């Protein structure tokens, strides 16, 4: 049964973790620069914006790009409450922190595509046209590509540009921070406005960014439910479940701010089937760092894909997502 980590227990947990690092995956044109400026105001941070990035920190250039020694980087800053942030895919540095301390922000795909095009047109290449940009495969499903390698449900915080105030609330509460919202890098020179594009262009953007739309739809639903739990003072559980090829129901579950084991209730076709404990070793997703030394999995044999299963966290009623 869950123990709601509030009061002295939560304070002790957060004090123990106050010397652990954080990770911010900065996806282009999602209000990431504003978040970075928030970090600069009150947090210790090092940045990885690529070997030629003007904001890339000296220690990153040395340990990651010159010496190719990520473990050396961890030895340098892994014992402090330092943020590692920048334009990199999540899996590049996912072993640097507990996955609950990974933060990213996603945005409405159409708005992000248009915003990034305007940025490139104004600051990088004034000759690029919108058709060339939208049809270029390297510009498609960018948000999905950044977050590949770890189920979205297991990422600490997936904020939303369009709900940035609530996103900061969740991040500040969950990580015991006091970040102020900044409003940086607003492009006032807009070649194209997202609310004034043709229906044909809008359709092509949706067609070329289907995976980003799937991610964004999930993020909106996840945010709504998580914010409701936060408002009601309930502990959030990171988790999901799937039906494996060997006909077993398998899932992962762990609390946002507690090392307590998670219990889940499994329903089959609307009838309670079993209560499982998420204390099995999770051998998948080998690079990310999970709590409880990876003893966060649950399994129920003899689960057939044609049956309808629902999984709920005992004590809170939170419904876990089915990943297919």
C-alpha positions as semicolon CSV with decimal commas, in nm:
position;residue;x (nm);y (nm);z (nm)
1;X;0,000;0,000;0,000
2;X;0,126;0,347;-0,087
3;X;0,258;0,585;0,172
4;X;0,184;0,940;0,066
5;X;0,521;1,113;0,102
6;X;0,437;1,443;0,267
7;X;0,560;1,631;0,571
8;X;0,874;1,508;0,754
9;X;0,909;1,193;0,541
10;X;0,916;1,389;0,216
11;X;1,153;1,650;0,363
12;X;1,394;1,372;0,462
13;X;1,377;1,217;0,114
14;X;1,442;1,548;-0,058
15;X;1,726;1,634;0,184
16;X;1,893;1,304;0,101
17;X;1,862;1,382;-0,270
18;X;1,968;1,746;-0,247
19;X;2,320;1,656;-0,360
20;X;2,211;1,467;-0,672
21;X;2,223;1,616;-1,023
22;X;1,939;1,696;-1,262
23;X;1,901;1,667;-1,640
24;X;1,720;1,910;-1,870
25;X;1,660;1,795;-2,227
26;X;1,617;2,121;-2,417
27;X;1,407;2,062;-2,728
28;X;1,429;2,352;-2,973
29;X;1,151;2,614;-2,959
30;X;0,958;2,475;-2,663
31;X;1,038;2,753;-2,410
32;X;1,358;2,571;-2,323
33;X;1,573;2,883;-2,328
34;X;1,338;3,043;-2,077
35;X;1,381;2,737;-1,855
36;X;1,758;2,758;-1,896
37;X;1,749;3,123;-1,790
38;X;1,549;3,016;-1,485
39;X;1,829;2,774;-1,399
40;X;2,093;3,042;-1,444
41;X;1,912;3,262;-1,192
42;X;1,930;3,022;-0,897
43;X;2,088;2,689;-0,991
44;X;2,426;2,540;-1,065
45;X;2,431;2,424;-1,427
46;X;2,662;2,301;-1,702
47;X;2,554;2,301;-2,065
48;X;2,594;2,070;-2,361
49;X;2,493;2,250;-2,682
50;X;2,737;2,060;-2,901
51;X;3,107;2,091;-2,962
52;X;3,062;2,422;-3,143
53;X;2,783;2,557;-2,924
54;X;2,874;2,896;-2,773
55;X;2,694;2,807;-2,448
56;X;2,861;2,466;-2,408
57;X;3,048;2,456;-2,077
58;X;3,424;2,408;-2,059
59;X;3,393;2,090;-1,852
60;X;3,161;1,940;-2,117
61;X;3,408;2,026;-2,393
62;X;3,684;1,858;-2,194
63;X;3,512;1,546;-2,058
64;X;3,260;1,471;-2,333
65;X;3,412;1,601;-2,656
66;X;3,790;1,599;-2,597
67;X;3,846;1,309;-2,355
68;X;3,523;1,119;-2,436
69;X;3,494;1,038;-2,067
70;X;3,130;1,065;-1,945
71;X;3,221;0,884;-1,625
72;X;3,482;1,150;-1,561
73;X;3,211;1,414;-1,598
74;X;2,994;1,231;-1,349
75;X;3,284;1,215;-1,101
76;X;3,328;1,590;-1,138
77;X;2,969;1,701;-1,079
78;X;2,768;1,388;-0,996
79;X;2,780;1,452;-0,623
80;X;2,621;1,796;-0,642
81;X;2,282;1,945;-0,722
82;X;2,405;2,051;-1,066
83;X;2,194;2,059;-1,381
84;X;2,325;1,912;-1,705
85;X;2,123;2,084;-1,976
86;X;2,129;2,140;-2,349
87;X;2,030;2,033;-2,698
88;X;2,093;1,659;-2,674
89;X;1,881;1,351;-2,704
90;X;1,768;1,209;-2,374
91;X;1,965;0,886;-2,407
92;X;2,293;1,072;-2,448
93;X;2,306;1,156;-2,077
94;X;2,020;0,948;-1,934
95;X;2,257;0,752;-1,707
96;X;2,366;1,074;-1,538
97;X;2,063;1,107;-1,308
98;X;1,775;0,922;-1,148
99;X;1,511;0,922;-1,425
100;X;1,275;1,108;-1,189
101;X;1,513;1,406;-1,210
102;X;1,491;1,434;-1,589
103;X;1,300;1,740;-1,711
104;X;1,190;1,833;-2,061
105;X;0,924;2,051;-2,223
106;X;0,714;1,972;-2,530
107;X;0,499;2,198;-2,746
108;X;0,209;2,182;-2,988
109;X;0,386;2,033;-3,294
110;X;0,247;2,276;-3,548
111;X;0,345;2,578;-3,338
112;X;0,691;2,435;-3,274
113;X;0,754;2,365;-3,644
114;X;0,652;2,716;-3,748
115;X;0,847;2,875;-3,462
116;X;1,163;2,681;-3,549
117;X;1,129;2,771;-3,917
118;X;1,097;3,140;-3,827
119;X;1,404;3,114;-3,605
120;X;1,611;2,952;-3,882
121;X;1,487;3,202;-4,139
122;X;1,575;3,497;-3,913
123;X;1,901;3,374;-3,761
124;X;2,054;3,096;-3,969
125;X;1,954;3,088;-4,336
126;X;1,733;3,359;-4,483
127;X;1,699;3,168;-4,809
128;X;1,520;2,863;-4,668
129;X;1,153;2,834;-4,763
130;X;0,873;2,676;-4,565
131;X;0,808;2,392;-4,812
132;X;1,172;2,290;-4,812
133;X;1,182;2,302;-4,434
134;X;0,859;2,109;-4,369
135;X;0,941;1,836;-4,622
136;X;1,295;1,782;-4,492
137;X;1,302;1,452;-4,299
138;X;1,562;1,584;-4,055
139;X;1,307;1,847;-3,944
140;X;1,027;1,600;-3,876
141;X;0,918;1,445;-3,542
142;X;1,194;1,630;-3,360
143;X;1,034;1,605;-3,015
144;X;0,980;1,231;-3,052
145;X;1,342;1,185;-3,160
146;X;1,477;1,379;-2,862
147;X;1,295;1,153;-2,614
148;X;1,354;0,814;-2,776
149;X;1,484;0,533;-2,557
150;X;1,280;0,575;-2,240
151;X;0,900;0,539;-2,209
152;X;0,755;0,886;-2,163
153;X;0,577;0,770;-1,848
154;X;0,913;0,716;-1,678
155;X;1,055;1,063;-1,748
156;X;1,052;1,277;-1,436
157;X;0,872;1,581;-1,576
158;X;0,736;1,641;-1,925
159;X;0,629;2,004;-1,915
160;X;0,411;2,170;-2,178
161;X;0,479;2,509;-2,335
162;X;0,109;2,592;-2,352
163;X;0,072;2,509;-1,981
164;X;0,403;2,648;-1,863
165;X;0,278;2,793;-1,533
166;X;0,134;2,460;-1,420
167;X;0,443;2,281;-1,549
168;X;0,668;2,496;-1,331
169;X;0,442;2,427;-1,034
170;X;0,485;2,052;-1,079
171;X;0,861;2,076;-1,131
172;X;0,914;2,308;-0,834
173;X;0,699;2,092;-0,607
174;X;0,838;1,760;-0,721
175;X;1,204;1,863;-0,701
176;X;1,174;2,110;-0,408
177;X;1,287;2,401;-0,624
178;X;1,180;2,763;-0,656
179;X;1,235;2,835;-1,024
180;X;1,090;3,158;-1,159
181;X;0,929;3,162;-1,501
182;X;1,127;3,359;-1,758
183;X;1,014;3,464;-2,102
184;X;1,327;3,454;-2,315
185;X;1,412;3,427;-2,684
186;X;1,081;3,544;-2,824
187;X;1,115;3,586;-3,200
188;X;0,945;3,911;-3,297
189;X;1,045;3,873;-3,664
190;X;0,801;3,613;-3,792
191;X;0,809;3,514;-4,157
192;X;0,500;3,298;-4,105
193;X;0,241;3,299;-3,829
194;X;0,110;2,961;-3,716
195;X;-0,248;3,093;-3,716
196;X;-0,224;3,217;-4,076
197;X;-0,095;2,916;-4,270
198;X;-0,282;2,738;-4,546
199;X;-0,483;2,425;-4,478
200;X;-0,254;2,235;-4,715
201;X;0,056;2,332;-4,518
202;X;-0,117;2,252;-4,191
203;X;-0,207;1,906;-4,321
204;X;0,147;1,839;-4,440
205;X;0,292;1,937;-4,104
206;X;0,052;1,695;-3,932
207;X;0,136;1,420;-4,180
208;X;0,512;1,464;-4,141
209;X;0,500;1,487;-3,759
210;X;0,260;1,211;-3,660
211;X;0,486;1,083;-3,382
212;X;0,518;1,432;-3,234
213;X;0,139;1,458;-3,228
214;X;0,114;1,123;-3,048
215;X;0,369;1,245;-2,792
216;X;0,194;1,579;-2,745
217;X;-0,151;1,421;-2,704
218;X;-0,008;1,188;-2,439
219;X;0,168;1,480;-2,266
220;X;-0,152;1,683;-2,243
221;X;-0,348;1,395;-2,088
222;X;-0,063;1,305;-1,854
223;X;-0,022;1,667;-1,743
224;X;-0,391;1,710;-1,674
225;X;-0,405;1,399;-1,455
226;X;-0,077;1,471;-1,279
227;X;-0,176;1,828;-1,202
228;X;-0,506;1,703;-1,061
229;X;-0,318;1,462;-0,833
230;X;-0,084;1,744;-0,728
231;X;-0,382;1,971;-0,649
232;X;-0,540;1,694;-0,440
233;X;-0,216;1,622;-0,252
234;X;-0,180;1,270;-0,392
235;X;0,151;1,104;-0,474
236;X;0,219;1,059;-0,843
237;X;0,332;0,722;-0,974
238;X;0,548;0,685;-1,284
239;X;0,449;0,370;-1,464
240;X;0,304;0,178;-1,754
241;X;0,215;-0,178;-1,850
242;X;0,212;-0,391;-2,163
243;X;0,112;-0,738;-2,277
244;X;0,426;-0,927;-2,380
245;X;0,473;-1,176;-2,662
246;X;0,488;-1,451;-2,399
247;X;0,133;-1,362;-2,289
248;X;0,223;-1,193;-1,964
249;X;0,112;-0,859;-1,829
250;X;0,432;-0,670;-1,748
251;X;0,477;-0,323;-1,610
252;X;0,690;-0,074;-1,423
253;X;0,579;0,151;-1,136
254;X;0,754;0,380;-0,887
255;X;0,653;0,688;-0,691
256;X;0,767;1,039;-0,780
257;X;0,905;1,122;-0,436
258;X;0,928;0,797;-0,243
259;X;1,119;0,469;-0,245
260;X;0,813;0,283;-0,119
261;X;0,712;-0,018;-0,325
262;X;0,407;0,033;-0,546
263;X;0,109;-0,205;-0,539
264;X;-0,121;-0,222;-0,840
265;X;-0,465;-0,368;-0,891
266;X;-0,518;-0,551;-1,221
267;X;-0,868;-0,571;-1,370
268;X;-0,958;-0,809;-1,652
269;X;-1,268;-0,720;-1,851
270;X;-1,379;-0,499;-1,562
271;X;-1,331;-0,762;-1,288
272;X;-1,051;-0,750;-1,032
273;X;-0,799;-1,016;-1,129
274;X;-0,498;-0,969;-0,901
275;X;-0,299;-0,732;-0,682
276;X;0,068;-0,715;-0,778
277;X;0,375;-0,566;-0,611
278;X;0,625;-0,372;-0,824
279;X;0,935;-0,525;-0,666
280;X;1,075;-0,731;-0,954
281;X;1,399;-0,637;-1,130
282;X;1,347;-0,432;-1,447
283;X;1,606;-0,548;-1,700
284;X;1,488;-0,335;-1,993
285;X;1,602;0,018;-2,085
286;X;1,951;-0,057;-1,961
287;X;2,102;0,293;-1,971
288;X;1,860;0,505;-1,763
289;X;1,885;0,505;-1,384
290;X;1,577;0,379;-1,199
291;X;1,491;0,407;-0,827
292;X;1,492;0,109;-0,589
293;X;1,797;-0,034;-0,771
294;X;1,563;-0,126;-1,059
295;X;1,331;-0,336;-0,843
296;X;1,029;-0,156;-0,985
297;X;0,860;-0,412;-1,212
298;X;0,549;-0,627;-1,178
299;X;0,434;-0,927;-1,381
300;X;0,122;-1,140;-1,416
301;X;0,137;-1,454;-1,634
302;X;-0,135;-1,586;-1,863
303;X;-0,252;-1,251;-1,997
304;X;-0,400;-1,269;-2,344
305;X;-0,383;-0,965;-2,574
306;X;-0,747;-1,002;-2,676
307;X;-0,863;-0,944;-2,319
308;X;-0,924;-0,596;-2,180
309;X;-0,692;-0,513;-1,889
310;X;-0,678;-0,206;-1,668
311;X;-0,411;-0,139;-1,405
312;X;-0,459;0,102;-1,115
313;X;-0,223;0,213;-0,838
314;X;-0,356;0,084;-0,507
315;X;-0,436;0,362;-0,264
316;X;-0,461;0,646;-0,516
317;X;-0,658;0,496;-0,803
318;X;-0,417;0,635;-1,062
319;X;-0,464;0,449;-1,389
320;X;-0,146;0,338;-1,562
321;X;-0,105;0,366;-1,937
322;X;-0,110;0,063;-2,164
323;X;0,183;0,073;-2,407
324;X;0,131;-0,129;-2,723
